Amino acid sequence: MGIIVQKFGGTSVSTAAMREAAVKRVQEALSRGLKPVVVVSAMGREGEPYATDTLKGLAEGIYPLLPLRELDLVMGCGEIISAVVFTATLYRSGIKAAALTGAQAGLVTDGIYSEARVVACKPERLQRLVQDGVVPVVAGFQGADMDGELNTLGRGGSDTTAVIIGAVLQADTVEIYTDVEGISTADPRLCREARVIRCLSYSEVCHLAYEGAKVIHPAAVEIAMNHNVSVVVRGLTDDGPGTLINTVGDAFQPRGFTAGPRRVVTGIAHETGLAQIRIDFDRPEPERDTALFEGLAAAGVSIDLINVFPTNKVFTIKQELLPRAETVFQEQGLKYSVQKDCAKVSVVGLGMRGLPGVMSRVVRAFKEKGIGILQTADSNITISLLIDQHDLAAAVQTLHHHFNLSEAAEAGPSRLSSPSSSCMAR
């Protein structure tokens, strides 16, 4: 009998009605002969009483410079409350369950508060519960170091918890339930024609996530890829199959699927709230280059879309970090200019690898719509373009239409035979 890990996000456990819908998903897994292990996020979003950001704000509202150790303690409470409430809901439905903190579930962290990494997972307690017919309900987003100190795993940490547990238990599948049907070709709020993608490779999902798609955390996908864990992203109240994320190179498809030809572009991601920085030097000065980037790192400013030339440097930062960055520029006596209110839009697809002409198609499409390009960057399966944020919706819609992403490339049944179906080569 196989194990399935089911992760329910904050909106999926935020109300009694949503928790009942989540219980039905557990019951479905049991009816298929699977042994579920549940991972939960904190209930709701900021403003709701047990949401992570609400609890964090409660403490910081008293003392804004509270140490990270204490912040981790209060932020970890949201998931623990959620685990107990969901366990009670399972019991009411006649399902034996046990709520566990991340540490009780065996997650050992590296001791870094607020952004910890899991360095080991000891599955014995989870295995005993599963063997005894008890559904473990694990508080996501947390673990404890060797001294027993609670550490949180950073944003998206519950996804990471679920995938790690799936890997150590050798689960058939990790199901991530959310408030959308799956991973779409673009943000449906910006593009009405966006559709759910039925099967994606780990690489494509990682790139989409790192370039701004919010459905799943990229760190969780990397762990899944390293341990060959199949992940399904599904809507809690939707009957569709969701998005299956599996083998590198997308060389595998779920049973019952027939794949069409490989697309050039699979999906479009975007990120907003960026500022473009240009630093100008009178002559090449490698020492000042080093001081610039070291100074930004020391100030906690991460940079992106980096173009380095002998006498100028161009890059982007989160606009909210602009005051920190400008302090560095001024301390070093640098000449700089800033363009605010920028957005990054990225096209992602394995089919772009080694294929000439994709950039020319993007540039032509933008030119026809009068969308200016401020800067570009690319990898083997990604092209990213910096634009004025005002043009974002038009840019996403233009690229989506230009690459025909509203038309499904895959042909197959309306549902997977089951989310835990094994995969076979095309």
C-alpha positions as CSV (number, residue, x, y, z in Angstrom):
1,M,0.0,0.0,0.0
2,G,1.6,3.3,-1.1
3,I,2.1,6.5,0.8
4,I,0.7,9.8,-0.5
5,V,1.7,13.2,1.0
6,Q,-1.1,15.8,0.9
7,K,-0.2,19.4,1.5
8,F,-3.0,21.9,2.2
9,G,-2.1,25.6,1.9
10,G,-3.4,28.4,4.0
11,T,-6.6,29.1,2.0
12,S,-7.3,25.4,2.0
13,V,-7.6,25.2,5.8
14,S,-8.8,28.8,6.4
15,T,-12.5,28.0,7.0
16,A,-14.6,25.1,8.3
17,A,-16.0,24.5,4.8
18,M,-12.5,24.4,3.2
19,R,-11.2,22.1,5.9
20,E,-14.1,19.7,5.2
21,A,-13.2,19.8,1.5
22,A,-9.6,18.9,2.5
23,V,-10.9,16.0,4.7
24,K,-12.7,14.7,1.6
25,R,-9.3,14.6,-0.2
26,V,-7.9,12.5,2.6
27,Q,-10.9,10.2,2.4
28,E,-10.4,9.9,-1.3
29,A,-6.8,8.8,-0.8
30,L,-7.9,6.2,1.9
31,S,-10.5,4.9,-0.5
32,R,-7.9,4.3,-3.1
33,G,-5.9,2.2,-0.6
34,L,-3.3,4.8,0.0
35,K,-1.8,5.9,3.3
36,P,-2.0,9.7,3.6
37,V,0.5,11.9,5.4
38,V,-0.8,15.5,5.7
39,V,1.2,18.8,5.8
40,V,-0.6,22.0,6.6
41,S,0.1,25.7,6.4
42,A,-1.1,28.3,8.8
43,M,-4.8,29.1,8.4
44,G,-5.6,32.1,6.2
45,R,-3.7,35.1,5.1
46,E,-2.5,38.3,6.8
47,G,-5.2,39.9,8.9
48,E,-6.8,36.6,9.8
49,P,-6.1,35.7,13.5
50,Y,-3.8,32.6,13.0
51,A,-2.0,33.6,9.8
52,T,1.8,33.7,9.9
53,D,2.0,37.4,9.0
54,T,-0.6,38.3,11.6
55,L,1.3,36.5,14.4
56,K,4.6,38.1,13.2
57,G,2.9,41.5,13.2
58,L,1.5,41.0,16.7
59,A,5.0,40.6,18.1
60,E,6.7,43.2,15.9
61,G,4.0,45.7,16.8
62,I,5.2,45.6,20.4
63,Y,8.9,45.6,19.6
64,P,10.0,46.0,15.9
65,L,13.5,44.7,16.4
66,L,12.5,41.5,18.1
67,P,15.3,38.8,17.6
68,L,14.7,36.3,14.9
69,R,14.7,33.5,17.5
70,E,11.5,34.8,19.1
71,L,10.0,35.7,15.7
72,D,10.5,32.0,14.6
73,L,8.7,30.9,17.8
74,V,5.6,33.0,17.1
75,M,5.5,32.4,13.4
76,G,5.7,28.6,13.9
77,C,2.6,28.7,16.0
78,G,0.3,29.2,13.0
79,E,1.1,25.9,11.5
80,I,0.9,24.1,14.8
81,I,-2.6,25.5,15.5
82,S,-3.6,24.5,11.9
83,A,-2.3,20.9,12.5
84,V,-4.3,20.5,15.7
85,V,-7.5,22.0,14.1
86,F,-7.2,19.8,11.1
87,T,-6.5,16.7,13.3
88,A,-9.7,17.5,15.2
89,T,-11.6,17.8,11.9
90,L,-10.3,14.4,10.8
91,Y,-11.3,12.8,14.1
92,R,-14.8,14.2,13.7
93,S,-15.0,12.4,10.3
94,G,-14.0,9.1,11.9
95,I,-10.3,9.2,10.8
96,K,-7.6,8.6,13.4
97,A,-4.9,11.3,13.2
98,A,-2.0,12.8,15.2
99,A,-0.8,16.4,15.0
100,L,3.0,16.8,14.9
101,T,5.3,19.8,14.9
102,G,8.0,19.8,12.3
103,A,10.5,18.7,14.9
104,Q,8.2,15.8,16.1
105,A,8.0,14.7,12.4
106,G,11.7,14.4,12.3
107,L,12.8,17.5,10.5
108,V,16.3,18.6,11.6
109,T,17.4,22.1,10.6
110,D,20.7,24.0,10.3
111,G,19.9,26.5,13.0
112,I,19.4,29.5,10.7
113,Y,16.4,31.5,12.0
114,S,13.8,32.5,9.5
115,E,15.5,30.9,6.5
116,A,16.6,27.5,7.7
117,R,17.4,24.5,5.6
118,V,16.5,21.0,6.5
119,V,19.7,19.0,6.9
120,A,18.1,15.6,7.9
121,C,14.7,14.0,8.3
122,K,14.2,11.2,10.7
123,P,11.0,9.4,9.5
124,E,10.6,6.7,12.2
125,R,7.8,8.4,14.0
126,L,5.9,9.1,10.8
127,Q,6.4,5.5,9.7
128,R,5.1,4.1,12.9
129,L,1.9,6.3,12.7
130,V,1.3,5.3,9.1
131,Q,1.8,1.6,9.9
132,D,-0.7,1.9,12.8
133,G,-3.4,3.4,10.5
134,V,-3.0,6.9,11.9
135,V,-2.9,9.9,9.6
136,P,0.0,12.2,10.7
137,V,-0.8,15.9,10.3
138,V,2.5,17.8,10.2
139,A,2.9,21.5,10.8
140,G,4.7,22.8,7.7
141,F,7.3,25.6,7.4
142,Q,9.3,24.5,10.4
143,G,11.8,22.1,12.1
144,A,14.3,22.2,14.9
145,D,18.1,22.2,15.1
146,M,20.2,19.8,17.1
147,D,19.7,22.0,20.2
148,G,15.9,21.8,19.9
149,E,15.6,25.4,18.7
150,L,12.6,26.0,16.4
151,N,13.6,27.3,12.9
152,T,11.2,28.4,10.2
153,L,12.0,27.5,6.6
154,G,11.2,30.8,4.8
155,R,8.4,31.6,2.4
156,G,6.9,28.5,0.8
157,G,8.4,26.4,3.5
158,S,5.3,24.2,3.8
159,D,5.8,23.1,0.2
160,T,9.4,22.2,1.2
161,T,8.2,20.2,4.2
162,A,5.8,18.2,2.1
163,V,8.4,17.3,-0.6
164,I,11.1,16.3,2.0
165,I,8.6,14.0,3.8
166,G,7.6,12.6,0.5
167,A,11.2,11.9,-0.4
168,V,12.1,10.2,2.9
169,L,8.9,8.1,3.0
170,Q,9.3,7.2,-0.7
171,A,5.8,8.4,-1.3
172,D,4.0,7.6,-4.6
173,T,3.1,11.3,-5.0
174,V,3.1,14.6,-3.2
175,E,-0.2,16.5,-3.8
176,I,-0.1,20.3,-3.2
177,Y,-3.6,21.7,-2.8
178,T,-4.1,25.4,-3.5
179,D,-6.7,27.9,-4.5
180,V,-6.0,27.5,-8.3
181,E,-6.5,24.5,-10.6
182,G,-2.8,24.0,-11.2
183,I,0.1,25.8,-12.8
184,S,-1.1,28.0,-15.7
185,T,0.5,29.2,-18.9
186,A,0.3,32.7,-17.4
187,D,-1.3,34.6,-14.6
188,P,-5.1,34.3,-15.3
189,R,-5.6,37.7,-13.7
190,L,-3.6,39.2,-16.5
191,C,-4.5,36.9,-19.3
192,R,-8.0,35.4,-19.7
193,E,-6.8,32.9,-22.2
194,A,-4.3,31.3,-19.7
195,R,-4.9,27.6,-19.3
196,V,-3.7,25.0,-16.8
197,I,-0.6,23.0,-18.0
198,R,-1.2,19.3,-17.4
199,C,2.4,18.1,-17.3
200,L,5.7,20.0,-16.6
201,S,9.3,19.1,-16.1
202,Y,11.1,20.0,-12.9
203,S,13.3,22.5,-14.8
204,E,10.4,24.4,-16.3
205,V,8.6,24.7,-13.0
206,C,11.8,25.9,-11.2
207,H,12.3,28.6,-13.8
208,L,8.7,29.7,-13.8
209,A,8.8,29.8,-10.0
210,Y,12.1,31.7,-9.8
211,E,10.8,34.2,-12.4
212,G,7.7,35.1,-10.4
213,A,5.1,32.3,-10.6
214,K,3.8,31.8,-7.0
215,V,2.0,28.5,-7.1
216,I,4.8,26.4,-5.8
217,H,8.1,27.3,-4.1
218,P,11.2,26.6,-6.3
219,A,13.2,25.1,-3.4
220,A,10.5,22.4,-3.1
221,V,10.8,21.6,-6.8
222,E,14.5,21.3,-6.6
223,I,14.2,18.8,-3.8
224,A,11.6,16.9,-5.7
225,M,13.9,16.8,-8.7
226,N,16.9,15.7,-6.7
227,H,14.9,12.8,-5.2
228,N,12.7,12.0,-8.2
229,V,9.5,12.8,-6.3
230,S,6.4,13.3,-8.5
231,V,4.4,16.4,-7.4
232,V,0.8,17.3,-8.4
233,V,-0.5,20.8,-7.9
234,R,-4.3,20.8,-7.7
235,G,-7.2,22.9,-6.8
236,L,-8.8,21.9,-3.5
237,T,-12.4,22.1,-4.8
238,D,-11.7,21.5,-8.5
239,D,-12.2,18.0,-10.1
240,G,-9.4,18.5,-12.7
241,P,-6.2,16.6,-12.7
242,G,-4.1,19.7,-11.9
243,T,-0.4,19.9,-13.0
244,L,1.9,16.9,-12.7
245,I,5.6,17.8,-12.2
246,N,8.0,15.0,-12.8
247,T,11.1,13.7,-14.5
248,V,13.8,16.0,-15.7
249,G,13.6,16.8,-19.4
250,D,9.9,16.0,-19.3
251,A,10.7,12.6,-20.8
252,F,7.9,11.0,-18.9
253,Q,4.1,11.4,-19.0
254,P,1.3,10.1,-16.8
255,R,-0.3,6.9,-17.7
256,G,-3.1,7.5,-20.2
257,F,-1.6,10.7,-21.6
258,T,-0.5,11.1,-25.2
259,A,1.9,14.1,-25.6
260,G,1.8,16.3,-28.6
261,P,4.8,18.1,-30.1
262,R,7.1,19.9,-27.7
263,R,6.2,23.6,-27.5
264,V,8.8,26.3,-27.9
265,V,7.4,28.2,-24.9
266,T,5.6,26.5,-22.1
267,G,4.6,29.4,-19.9
268,I,5.0,33.0,-18.9
269,A,6.0,34.3,-15.5
270,H,6.3,37.9,-14.2
271,E,7.6,39.9,-11.3
272,T,6.6,43.4,-10.4
273,G,7.9,46.2,-8.1
274,L,11.4,46.4,-9.6
275,A,13.8,49.3,-10.0
276,Q,16.5,49.3,-12.7
277,I,19.9,50.7,-11.6
278,R,22.6,52.0,-13.8
279,I,26.1,52.8,-12.4
280,D,28.5,54.7,-14.6
281,F,32.3,54.9,-14.2
282,D,34.6,57.3,-16.0
283,R,37.0,54.5,-16.7
284,P,37.3,50.7,-15.9
285,E,37.9,50.3,-12.2
286,P,37.7,46.6,-11.2
287,E,38.3,47.4,-7.5
288,R,35.3,49.6,-7.4
289,D,33.2,46.9,-9.1
290,T,34.1,44.5,-6.3
291,A,33.3,47.1,-3.6
292,L,29.9,47.8,-5.2
293,F,28.7,44.3,-5.3
294,E,30.2,43.5,-1.9
295,G,28.5,46.5,-0.4
296,L,25.1,45.6,-1.8
297,A,25.5,42.1,-0.5
298,A,26.4,43.4,3.0
299,A,23.3,45.6,2.9
300,G,21.1,42.6,2.1
301,V,20.3,43.8,-1.4
302,S,19.8,41.0,-3.9
303,I,20.3,41.9,-7.6
304,D,19.0,40.5,-10.8
305,L,19.2,41.0,-14.6
306,I,22.9,41.9,-14.2
307,N,24.8,43.4,-17.2
308,V,28.4,44.2,-16.4
309,F,30.5,46.3,-18.8
310,P,33.9,48.0,-18.2
311,T,32.5,51.4,-17.5
312,N,28.9,50.7,-16.5
313,K,26.8,48.2,-14.6
314,V,23.1,47.7,-15.1
315,F,20.9,45.6,-12.8
316,T,17.6,45.4,-11.1
317,I,16.6,45.2,-7.4
318,K,13.3,45.1,-5.5
319,Q,12.1,48.7,-5.4
320,E,11.4,48.3,-1.6
321,L,15.2,47.9,-1.2
322,L,16.1,51.0,-3.0
323,P,16.9,53.1,0.1
324,R,19.4,50.5,1.2
325,A,21.0,50.4,-2.2
326,E,21.2,54.2,-2.5
327,T,23.0,54.3,0.8
328,V,25.7,52.0,-0.6
329,F,26.0,54.1,-3.8
330,Q,26.3,57.4,-1.9
331,E,28.8,56.0,0.6
332,Q,31.0,54.9,-2.3
333,G,30.5,58.1,-4.2
334,L,29.0,56.4,-7.3
335,K,27.2,58.1,-10.2
336,Y,23.9,56.3,-10.6
337,S,20.5,56.6,-12.1
338,V,17.3,54.8,-11.2
339,Q,14.2,53.8,-13.2
340,K,11.4,52.9,-10.9
341,D,8.1,51.0,-11.4
342,C,9.6,48.2,-13.7
343,A,8.4,44.7,-14.2
344,K,10.1,41.6,-15.5
345,V,8.3,39.2,-17.8
346,S,9.8,35.9,-18.7
347,V,9.1,33.2,-21.3
348,V,10.0,29.7,-20.2
349,G,10.2,26.5,-22.2
350,L,12.4,23.5,-22.8
351,G,11.7,23.8,-26.5
352,M,13.7,27.0,-26.6
353,R,16.9,25.1,-25.9
354,G,19.3,25.4,-28.9
355,L,16.5,26.9,-31.0
356,P,17.5,30.1,-32.9
357,G,15.1,33.0,-33.5
358,V,13.1,33.0,-30.3
359,M,14.4,36.3,-29.1
360,S,13.7,37.9,-32.5
361,R,10.1,36.7,-32.2
362,V,9.7,38.2,-28.8
363,V,11.2,41.6,-29.9
364,R,9.1,41.7,-33.0
365,A,5.9,40.9,-31.0
366,F,6.7,43.7,-28.5
367,K,7.5,46.2,-31.3
368,E,4.2,45.6,-33.0
369,K,2.4,46.4,-29.7
370,G,4.6,49.4,-28.9
371,I,6.0,47.8,-25.7
372,G,9.5,49.1,-24.9
373,I,12.3,46.7,-23.7
374,L,14.6,48.2,-21.0
375,Q,16.9,45.2,-20.5
376,T,17.0,41.5,-21.2
377,A,18.6,38.3,-19.8
378,D,18.4,34.7,-20.8
379,S,19.3,31.1,-20.0
380,N,19.0,28.0,-22.1
381,I,15.2,27.7,-21.4
382,T,14.3,31.3,-20.3
383,I,14.2,34.8,-21.8
384,S,13.5,37.6,-19.4
385,L,12.6,41.1,-20.4
386,L,12.5,44.2,-18.2
387,I,9.7,46.6,-19.1
388,D,7.7,49.5,-17.7
389,Q,5.2,48.0,-15.2
390,H,2.4,49.9,-16.9
391,D,2.9,47.6,-20.0
392,L,2.9,44.3,-18.0
393,A,-0.7,43.1,-18.8
394,A,-0.2,43.9,-22.5
395,A,3.2,42.2,-22.5
396,V,1.9,39.0,-21.0
397,Q,-1.1,38.9,-23.3
398,T,1.0,39.6,-26.3
399,L,3.5,36.8,-25.6
400,H,0.7,34.4,-24.7
401,H,-1.0,35.0,-28.0
402,H,2.2,35.1,-30.0
403,F,3.2,31.6,-28.8
404,N,-0.3,30.2,-29.0
405,L,-0.3,29.1,-25.4
406,S,-4.1,29.1,-25.2
407,E,-4.1,26.0,-27.3
408,A,-3.2,22.8,-25.4
409,A,-0.2,20.9,-26.7
410,E,-1.1,17.8,-24.9
411,A,-3.9,15.5,-26.0
412,G,-5.3,13.1,-23.4
413,P,-8.2,12.3,-21.1
414,S,-9.9,15.0,-19.0
415,R,-8.4,13.4,-15.9
416,L,-5.3,11.4,-15.0
417,S,-6.1,7.8,-14.2
418,S,-5.1,8.8,-10.6
419,P,-2.8,11.5,-9.2
420,S,-0.4,8.8,-8.1
421,S,-0.2,7.1,-11.5
422,S,3.2,5.8,-12.5
423,C,4.8,7.4,-15.5
424,M,6.0,5.9,-18.7
425,A,8.3,7.2,-21.4
426,R,6.9,8.9,-24.5
